[in-house]
Amino acid sequence: MRTTVYVAHWPQLGIVKVGQTILPSRVRRHERNGAQILALIHNATTDLEHTLLAVAAKLGPRAFKTWRDAVPTLGAGGIGFTECFELGPGAITDLMEAVHNADSQH
C-alpha cells in the first residue's frame, strides 16, 4: 500500500516524529499541535518509514516512555509515541539527508 511518509519537528521540544499516513488530517493535526513538517514523501512504502525510523533511532533516544507522556505533544491518545525521538540540530540534518537519499531512490 502506498502512503505518505512524513517527518514532523517540534523545535521548542527538540522532538522529531517519523510517521506514515493515508490521511492528510493527521499531518495537519501535528501542525496544529506546534509541529513544523520537514518532509512529506507521497506514494511511499512502509519500508521507507521503517528505514527512516531506524535512522532516527540511531541518532537519538525515544522522546516518550508511554503514550500518556506524548498526549500534550501528539494529542489523540499519544498515537505514534514510539515514532518520536529527541534529536538535536546535527541529528536532524543527518535524518533529513537520509530522507533525501531515500526519497531519491523510491
Secondary structure as UniProt FT lines:
FT   STRAND          3..10
FT   TURN            11..14
FT   STRAND          15..21
FT   HELIX           24..32
FT   TURN            33..34
FT   STRAND          36..44
FT   HELIX           46..59
FT   HELIX           67..74
FT   HELIX           76..78
FT   TURN            79..80
FT   HELIX           81..83
FT   STRAND          84..86
FT   HELIX           89..105
//
